[in-house]
Amino acid sequence: MAEETQTGRGRSKTRVGEVVSDKMEKTIVVAVTRQYMHPKYKKYVRKQKRYKVHDEENECRVGDRVLIEETRPLSKHKRWKLKEIIEKAPVV
């Protein structure tokens, strides 16, 4: 699921996840869930990781499904940027 970057420095990692927080300025928190089979018990296990993502226009809301891309360090914890919004959350 990796694609070429514009800088030509090789491939950058991409992930699809759900926005779980948008309370910060120009930053969102995205939860990426992956499933894998446990090596001993042969059951599927869900693992969730949260990434801080740069959102320049503050366009994401909680519940949106987004595509994020790895980038250079933007702050102490931000290493990802928003590439596109795949699906907007329904407005309540």
NORNORVEN-V190008 format. One record per residue. N is the residue number from 1. RES is the residue in one letter. BURIAL is b if it has 16 or more other ideal C-beta (glycine too) atoms within 10 Angstrom, else e. D_FIRST is the distance of its C-alpha to the first C-alpha in Angstrom with 2 decimals. Layout:
<<N:RES:BURIAL:D_FIRST> <N:RES:BURIAL:D_FIRST>>
//
This chain:
<<1:M:e:0.00> <2:A:e:3.82> <3:E:e:6.67> <4:E:e:10.36> <5:T:e:12.70> <6:Q:e:16.11> <7:T:e:18.06> <8:G:e:16.96> <9:R:e:16.59> <10:G:e:13.55> <11:R:e:9.91> <12:S:b:9.48> <13:K:e:7.52> <14:T:e:6.47> <15:R:b:7.83> <16:V:e:9.69> <17:G:b:13.33> <18:E:b:16.96> <19:V:b:19.49> <20:V:e:22.32> <21:S:e:24.48> <22:D:b:25.36> <23:K:e:28.74> <24:M:e:28.12> <25:E:e:28.58> <26:K:e:25.38> <27:T:b:23.38> <28:I:b:21.65> <29:V:b:20.65> <30:V:b:17.43> <31:A:e:17.25> <32:V:b:13.99> <33:T:e:15.00> <34:R:e:13.69> <35:Q:e:15.78> <36:Y:e:16.89> <37:M:e:20.07> <38:H:e:22.92> <39:P:e:24.09> <40:K:e:27.76> <41:Y:e:28.15> <42:K:e:25.45> <43:K:e:24.70> <44:Y:e:21.45> <45:V:e:21.19> <46:R:e:19.39> <47:K:e:18.51> <48:Q:e:18.10> <49:K:e:17.38> <50:R:e:18.52> <51:Y:b:17.40> <52:K:b:19.72> <53:V:b:18.14> <54:H:b:20.03> <55:D:b:20.99> <56:E:e:23.35> <57:E:e:25.01> <58:N:e:25.26> <59:E:e:23.90> <60:C:b:22.06> <61:R:e:24.13> <62:V:e:23.96> <63:G:e:22.13> <64:D:b:19.68> <65:R:e:16.07> <66:V:b:13.98> <67:L:b:10.69> <68:I:b:11.30> <69:E:b:10.58> <70:E:e:12.26> <71:T:b:15.51> <72:R:e:18.93> <73:P:e:21.24> <74:L:e:22.78> <75:S:e:25.18> <76:K:e:26.03> <77:H:e:23.15> <78:K:b:20.81> <79:R:b:17.84> <80:W:b:15.36> <81:K:b:15.86> <82:L:b:15.39> <83:K:b:13.27> <84:E:e:14.34> <85:I:b:16.16> <86:I:e:14.78> <87:E:e:18.01> <88:K:e:21.29> <89:A:e:23.36> <90:P:e:26.64> <91:V:e:29.61> <92:V:e:32.29>>
//
